[in-house]
Amino acid sequence: MKRRKFIKNASLAGTGVLANLRTPRDFGSAVSKPIILSTWNHGLKANEVAWEIIRNDGKALDAVEAGVRETEADPKVTTVGLGGFPDRDGNVTLDACIMNELGDAGSVAYLQNIMHPISLARKVMEDTPHVMLVGQGAEKFAAEKGFKKTDLLTAASKAAYKEWLKTSEYKPIINIENHDTIGQIALDKKQHFSGACTTSGLSYKMAGRVGDSPIIGAGLFVDPEFGAATATGLGEMVMKTLGSFLIVELMRQGASPQEACEKGVSRIMKQAKGNLDFQIGYIAIDKKGQHGAAAVHKGFQYAITYEGVHELRDAKAMAK
């Protein structure tokens, strides 16, 4: 165990990142550039991949695509890509979007049989005049671009689906892995923002359901001048307030990333009118390298990486 821990820490040190997992009492942070933030604990590995690109003078766009691809390909993450839990009909359907340093965007939704929707979203952004492709149209475009079909339903997710069929009950569950999207935002050495967001959506959702993750301004928003934000949790609530756009707009008006995330969560809580049986989490960064994170309830963690730091932190919970 000691040898494995030493090897892991030595590897991270080689990339200029020290593994220091902790949950500090303060929220937000001092200025640090470049910087990467990702949602949830699987963001640690995603950040590690993305940081390797940024520390070698790579683009934030390439970093966030590579980072979330790591999560998309991990069958142990049951809410993203391969191994994601299916909808009520037993089909794994994926949503994703990506934004670059110019504010350009690409998105795919209700996509089946493609392991890396984030890369297809980038193709939509770069190779078409559109922002979003969905369903069969997105799958046809994927085939034209050389993406191979993959059966995304693993043995584990198939077994979980068969167990769910015994009751077929559904309701949002706070901080249980039925909605922990990965969103990743980055500021590179050239002061350029980019962001990526990818998910298989709510477990056992109605067929055809699309959440906030592929919706520009809801699941993700990047403003080239002021900052970037991304969301996780119950997408229906995020869509109703265009949460990521709201947070970036608040930063444009002078709020710090932490203040903006807290206000964004508070807006959703106000709209919910006391019914807080759901979780929403936001993370954000600004041009100064400041960051923020907030959630409705305790339990939302995010990964943060900058020079000398690679750790998992607790977001501030707004509900009492």
SVG drawing of the C-alpha trace seen along z (x, -y; Angstrom):
<svg xmlns="http://www.w3.org/2000/svg" viewBox="-43 -45 51 54">
<polyline fill="none" stroke="black" stroke-width="0.4" points="0.0,0.0 2.8,-2.4 4.6,-1.6 1.4,-2.2 0.7,-5.5 4.3,-6.6 4.1,-5.8 0.8,-7.6 2.1,-10.7 5.3,-10.6 3.3,-10.5 1.2,-13.5 4.3,-15.4 5.8,-14.8 2.9,-16.7 3.4,-19.6 0.3,-18.6 0.4,-17.3 -2.3,-15.0 -3.6,-16.7 -7.1,-15.5 -8.9,-17.7 -12.1,-19.6 -11.3,-23.1 -13.7,-25.2 -13.4,-28.2 -15.2,-28.4 -13.8,-29.9 -10.1,-30.5 -7.3,-33.0 -6.2,-33.8 -4.5,-31.0 -3.9,-30.6 -4.2,-28.3 -6.9,-26.4 -9.3,-23.5 -12.5,-22.6 -14.7,-19.5 -17.8,-18.2 -17.8,-15.2 -15.0,-12.8 -14.5,-11.4 -13.4,-14.9 -10.0,-14.1 -9.0,-11.8 -10.5,-14.1 -8.5,-17.0 -5.3,-15.0 -5.7,-14.2 -6.7,-17.8 -3.8,-19.3 -1.2,-17.3 -2.4,-19.2 -2.5,-22.6 0.8,-22.4 2.4,-21.6 1.0,-24.8 -2.0,-23.1 -5.4,-24.7 -8.2,-24.6 -10.5,-23.2 -8.3,-20.2 -7.9,-19.8 -11.6,-19.7 -12.4,-17.3 -9.7,-14.9 -10.6,-15.2 -14.3,-14.3 -13.5,-11.6 -11.7,-9.8 -15.0,-9.8 -17.1,-8.8 -15.0,-5.7 -15.1,-4.6 -17.8,-1.9 -17.7,-2.4 -19.3,-5.9 -22.9,-4.9 -24.2,-8.4 -21.8,-9.2 -21.0,-7.4 -20.1,-3.7 -22.0,-1.9 -24.4,-4.8 -27.8,-3.6 -30.5,-3.4 -33.9,-5.0 -37.1,-3.3 -37.0,-1.4 -33.5,0.0 -31.7,-2.3 -28.6,-4.3 -29.0,-7.8 -26.3,-10.5 -26.2,-14.3 -23.1,-16.6 -22.0,-20.0 -18.7,-21.9 -17.7,-25.6 -14.4,-27.1 -12.5,-30.3 -14.5,-32.2 -17.9,-31.3 -18.5,-28.9 -20.6,-25.8 -21.5,-22.3 -24.0,-20.0 -25.6,-16.5 -28.6,-15.1 -30.5,-11.8 -27.5,-10.1 -27.2,-6.3 -24.3,-3.8 -21.5,-6.5 -19.1,-6.3 -17.7,-9.8 -20.6,-12.3 -18.3,-15.2 -16.1,-14.6 -19.1,-14.5 -20.3,-17.7 -17.0,-19.3 -17.4,-18.1 -20.8,-19.7 -19.2,-23.0 -16.3,-22.8 -17.6,-21.1 -21.3,-22.2 -23.2,-25.5 -25.3,-24.2 -25.1,-24.1 -27.1,-21.0 -27.9,-17.7 -30.1,-15.1 -31.2,-11.5 -30.9,-9.7 -29.5,-12.8 -26.7,-13.0 -26.0,-9.3 -25.9,-9.7 -23.4,-12.6 -21.3,-10.4 -21.1,-7.7 -20.1,-10.2 -17.3,-11.4 -16.0,-7.9 -17.3,-7.3 -17.8,-3.6 -21.0,-2.2 -20.6,-0.8 -23.0,1.1 -23.0,-1.2 -25.1,1.1 -22.6,3.0 -23.3,6.2 -23.5,4.1 -25.9,1.5 -28.0,4.2 -28.3,6.0 -29.2,2.8 -31.9,2.1 -33.4,5.6 -33.5,5.0 -35.2,1.6 -37.9,3.2 -39.2,5.0 -40.6,1.8 -40.1,-0.7 -40.1,-3.5 -38.5,-6.9 -37.9,-10.0 -34.9,-12.4 -32.5,-11.3 -30.1,-13.7 -26.4,-12.9 -27.1,-9.4 -25.5,-8.5 -28.5,-8.9 -27.6,-12.4 -23.9,-13.2 -23.0,-14.7 -19.4,-15.6 -18.8,-19.2 -15.3,-20.6 -14.2,-24.2 -10.6,-25.4 -8.5,-28.5 -5.3,-27.9 -1.9,-29.7 -3.1,-32.0 -6.1,-33.1 -8.5,-31.2 -11.6,-29.5 -13.3,-26.4 -15.8,-24.0 -17.3,-20.5 -20.4,-18.8 -21.4,-15.2 -23.9,-12.7 -26.2,-9.8 -28.9,-11.7 -31.2,-10.7 -31.3,-7.0 -34.5,-5.4 -35.8,-8.6 -38.7,-8.7 -37.6,-7.8 -36.8,-11.0 -36.0,-13.0 -33.2,-15.5 -31.7,-17.4 -29.6,-20.6 -26.3,-19.1 -26.5,-19.7 -28.3,-23.0 -26.0,-26.0 -26.5,-28.4 -28.1,-25.7 -25.6,-22.9 -22.6,-25.0 -21.7,-28.5 -18.4,-30.2 -18.0,-33.9 -14.6,-34.6 -14.1,-37.8 -15.6,-37.0 -15.6,-33.3 -17.2,-29.9 -19.7,-27.9 -21.2,-24.4 -23.9,-22.6 -24.8,-19.2 -27.9,-17.7 -31.6,-17.8 -31.4,-19.3 -35.1,-20.4 -34.4,-22.9 -31.2,-24.2 -33.0,-24.7 -35.7,-26.8 -33.2,-29.4 -30.5,-29.0 -28.2,-28.5 -24.8,-28.5 -25.5,-31.6 -27.0,-33.3 -23.8,-32.7 -21.5,-34.0 -23.8,-37.0 -23.6,-37.7 -19.8,-37.6 -20.0,-40.1 -21.9,-42.4 -19.1,-42.2 -19.9,-39.2 -17.1,-36.9 -17.4,-33.2 -18.4,-32.2 -21.0,-34.9 -22.4,-34.1 -22.7,-30.3 -24.4,-31.0 -26.9,-33.4 -27.5,-30.9 -28.4,-28.2 -30.5,-30.6 -32.5,-31.5 -33.4,-27.8 -34.3,-27.3 -36.6,-30.3 -38.3,-29.0 -38.7,-25.6 -40.9,-27.2 -39.7,-25.1 -39.6,-21.7 -35.9,-21.0 -35.9,-17.2 -33.3,-17.5 -29.6,-18.5 -28.1,-21.2 -24.4,-22.1 -22.5,-24.8 -18.8,-25.5 -17.4,-28.6 -14.1,-30.4 -13.3,-33.9 -10.5,-35.6 -8.5,-36.3 -8.3,-32.6 -10.8,-32.8 -13.3,-30.0 -16.5,-29.3 -18.8,-26.3 -22.2,-26.0 -25.0,-23.5 -28.5,-23.2 -27.5,-20.4 -24.3,-19.1 -22.6,-16.3 -21.6,-18.0 -17.9,-17.8 -15.8,-19.2 -12.2,-18.6 -9.8,-21.6 -6.4,-21.5 -3.8,-24.3 -0.1,-24.4 0.8,-22.5 -2.8,-21.5 -5.0,-18.6 -7.8,-17.9 -11.4,-17.3 -13.3,-19.9 -16.8,-20.4 -19.0,-23.0 -20.9,-25.4 -24.4,-24.1 -27.1,-26.7 -30.0,-24.8 -30.2,-25.0"/>
</svg>
